[in-house]
Amino acid sequence: MEKLDLKKTRKALFTAPRGRFVPIDVPRVSYLMADGHGDPNTAPAYRLAVESLYATAYTIKFACKAEERDFVVAPLEGLWSAPDPESFTARRKHEWDWTMMIMVPDFVDETAFLAAREKAREKRGALAETLRLESLEEGLCLQALHVGSYDDEGPLLATLHREVMPAGGYDFAGRHHEVYLGDPRKVAPGKLRTVIRQPVRKG
């Protein structure tokens, strides 16, 4: 049985040139999602959200595998927002609102999600209250690859906000989006790879 690997079938959503923003059209995609607020390094809700996403994603995977529709669990992603966009370039993490996400195949429906969520809750206990299955269609975006620590993203974001977007006549059209291609528990901070995505529209 061949596994569906979304990183391969939707390669454009997981790749970008290093340090250089390029336009991309992002279609409607299904995600497991969970919301919260505050510094991801210290907020207990953040850890619960991420653990809830992985527990549910793997429960869905094993259920689908039993039906011969196996898939590779996709990387963690995050939507980030704050009242002041400069909060990101300045790394004022206590001001951030976030939605953590894991992409799932289109054949995963609400029934499958609800069954998996209940099974995951029985196995591990409390899950994030905001855990849900939801689709997201970002449309026109600017996307680049950042290599290095998450805390070193500031200069790249400053270039996006202060140079790339004004030069192209772009306005913000959605939340700052990050796709985490490396596991910070296993990869040195300087080698982490993160796709940086910003939904935009022509001003």
MIFILUM-414965 format. One record per residue (C-alpha): residue number from 1; x, y, z. Coordinates in nm, 2 decimals. Example, Ala and Ser with C-alpha at 12.3 -4.5 7.8 and 13.67 -1.06 7.14 Angstrom:
BEGIN
     i        x        y        z
     1     1.23    -0.45     0.78
     2     1.37    -0.11     0.71
// end
This chain:
BEGIN
     i        x        y        z
     1     0.00     0.00     0.00
     2     0.15     0.33    -0.11
     3     0.13     0.62     0.14
     4     0.00     0.96     0.03
     5     0.27     1.22     0.11
     6     0.12     1.57     0.09
     7     0.47     1.72     0.10
     8     0.52     1.55    -0.24
     9     0.18     1.59    -0.40
    10     0.16     1.96    -0.29
    11     0.53     2.03    -0.32
    12     0.48     2.40    -0.39
    13     0.34     2.45    -0.04
    14     0.65     2.31     0.13
    15     0.93     2.46    -0.08
    16     1.05     2.81    -0.15
    17     1.37     2.99    -0.24
    18     1.60     3.07     0.05
    19     1.57     3.43     0.17
    20     1.37     3.54    -0.14
    21     1.00     3.59    -0.16
    22     0.81     3.46    -0.46
    23     0.44     3.47    -0.54
    24     0.23     3.15    -0.51
    25    -0.14     3.07    -0.54
    26    -0.24     2.85    -0.24
    27    -0.56     2.64    -0.30
    28    -0.82     2.53    -0.04
    29    -0.65     2.29     0.20
    30    -0.79     2.09     0.50
    31    -0.62     2.12     0.84
    32    -0.65     2.01     1.19
    33    -0.64     2.34     1.39
    34    -0.61     2.46     1.75
    35    -0.59     2.82     1.86
    36    -0.43     3.01     2.15
    37    -0.24     3.33     2.26
    38     0.10     3.41     2.40
    39     0.46     3.31     2.38
    40     0.48     2.96     2.23
    41     0.79     2.90     2.44
    42     0.61     2.95     2.77
    43     0.23     2.93     2.72
    44     0.09     2.59     2.84
    45    -0.19     2.62     2.59
    46     0.06     2.61     2.31
    47     0.21     2.27     2.42
    48    -0.14     2.13     2.47
    49    -0.25     2.25     2.12
    50     0.05     2.09     1.95
    51     0.02     1.76     2.14
    52    -0.36     1.75     2.06
    53    -0.29     1.80     1.69
    54    -0.03     1.52     1.67
    55    -0.24     1.28     1.88
    56    -0.54     1.33     1.66
    57    -0.35     1.33     1.33
    58    -0.19     1.00     1.41
    59    -0.52     0.85     1.52
    60    -0.67     0.95     1.19
    61    -0.37     0.81     1.00
    62    -0.40     0.47     1.17
    63    -0.78     0.46     1.11
    64    -0.72     0.54     0.74
    65    -0.44     0.29     0.72
    66    -0.68     0.02     0.83
    67    -0.90     0.12     0.53
    68    -0.59     0.10     0.30
    69    -0.57     0.48     0.26
    70    -0.25     0.54     0.45
    71    -0.08     0.88     0.45
    72     0.23     1.05     0.60
    73     0.15     1.29     0.88
    74     0.24     1.64     0.75
    75     0.46     1.89     0.92
    76     0.34     2.13     1.18
    77     0.23     2.47     1.06
    78     0.12     2.79     1.23
    79    -0.09     3.10     1.16
    80     0.03     3.40     1.36
    81    -0.12     3.75     1.41
    82    -0.09     4.05     1.64
    83    -0.25     4.40     1.65
    84     0.08     4.54     1.53
    85     0.26     4.36     1.25
    86     0.59     4.49     1.38
    87     0.54     4.26     1.68
    88     0.68     3.98     1.46
    89     0.99     4.17     1.35
    90     1.05     4.27     1.71
    91     0.97     3.92     1.83
    92     0.73     4.04     2.10
    93     0.59     3.69     2.15
    94     0.36     3.77     2.44
    95     0.14     3.97     2.19
    96     0.09     3.69     1.95
    97    -0.23     3.50     1.86
    98    -0.17     3.17     1.70
    99    -0.35     2.88     1.52
   100    -0.14     2.57     1.50
   101    -0.22     2.33     1.22
   102    -0.15     2.00     1.06
   103    -0.26     1.94     0.70
   104    -0.47     1.63     0.63
   105    -0.58     1.47     0.31
   106    -0.91     1.58     0.15
   107    -1.07     1.25     0.22
   108    -1.06     1.31     0.59
   109    -1.41     1.43     0.67
   110    -1.58     1.56     0.99
   111    -1.70     1.21     1.08
   112    -1.35     1.07     1.07
   113    -1.22     1.37     1.26
   114    -1.48     1.35     1.54
   115    -1.41     0.97     1.58
   116    -1.04     1.03     1.60
   117    -1.07     1.32     1.84
   118    -1.27     1.11     2.08
   119    -1.03     0.82     2.06
   120    -0.73     1.05     2.11
   121    -0.91     1.20     2.42
   122    -0.97     0.85     2.56
   123    -0.60     0.77     2.52
   124    -0.42     1.08     2.63
   125    -0.68     1.28     2.83
   126    -0.76     1.65     2.78
   127    -0.73     1.79     2.43
   128    -0.73     2.16     2.33
   129    -1.09     2.28     2.34
   130    -1.05     2.46     2.00
   131    -0.93     2.15     1.82
   132    -1.12     2.12     1.49
   133    -1.11     2.02     1.13
   134    -1.13     2.33     0.90
   135    -1.04     2.43     0.55
   136    -0.82     2.73     0.46
   137    -0.79     2.90     0.12
   138    -0.52     3.16     0.12
   139    -0.50     3.24    -0.25
   140    -0.22     3.48    -0.36
   141     0.07     3.47    -0.12
   142     0.44     3.56    -0.10
   143     0.66     3.28     0.02
   144     1.02     3.23     0.11
   145     1.24     2.98     0.30
   146     1.41     3.08     0.62
   147     1.70     2.87     0.74
   148     1.80     2.92     1.10
   149     1.65     2.98     1.44
   150     1.29     3.10     1.46
   151     1.41     3.40     1.65
   152     1.63     3.50     1.36
   153     1.33     3.55     1.12
   154     1.30     3.92     1.21
   155     1.52     4.06     0.93
   156     1.35     3.85     0.66
   157     1.01     3.96     0.78
   158     1.13     4.32     0.79
   159     1.24     4.29     0.43
   160     0.90     4.15     0.34
   161     0.70     4.42     0.52
   162     0.91     4.72     0.44
   163     1.06     4.64     0.09
   164     0.90     4.35    -0.10
   165     0.53     4.43    -0.03
   166     0.55     4.81    -0.08
   167     0.76     4.76    -0.40
   168     0.50     4.51    -0.54
   169     0.20     4.72    -0.43
   170     0.08     4.45    -0.20
   171    -0.14     4.48     0.12
   172    -0.18     4.21     0.39
   173    -0.47     3.97     0.31
   174    -0.44     3.71     0.59
   175    -0.24     3.59     0.88
   176     0.14     3.53     0.88
   177     0.19     3.16     0.80
   178     0.48     2.94     0.89
   179     0.55     2.58     0.78
   180     0.80     2.40     1.00
   181     1.01     2.15     0.80
   182     1.25     2.06     1.08
   183     1.19     1.93     1.43
   184     1.34     2.17     1.69
   185     1.39     1.88     1.92
   186     1.62     1.70     1.68
   187     1.77     1.98     1.46
   188     2.02     2.25     1.57
   189     1.86     2.59     1.57
   190     2.09     2.72     1.29
   191     1.97     2.44     1.06
   192     1.60     2.47     1.11
   193     1.41     2.52     0.78
   194     1.08     2.72     0.79
   195     0.86     2.82     0.50
   196     0.74     3.18     0.56
   197     0.41     3.27     0.38
   198     0.21     3.59     0.37
   199    -0.13     3.61     0.20
   200    -0.15     3.94     0.01
   201    -0.36     4.13    -0.23
   202    -0.28     4.41    -0.47
   203    -0.34     4.75    -0.31
// end
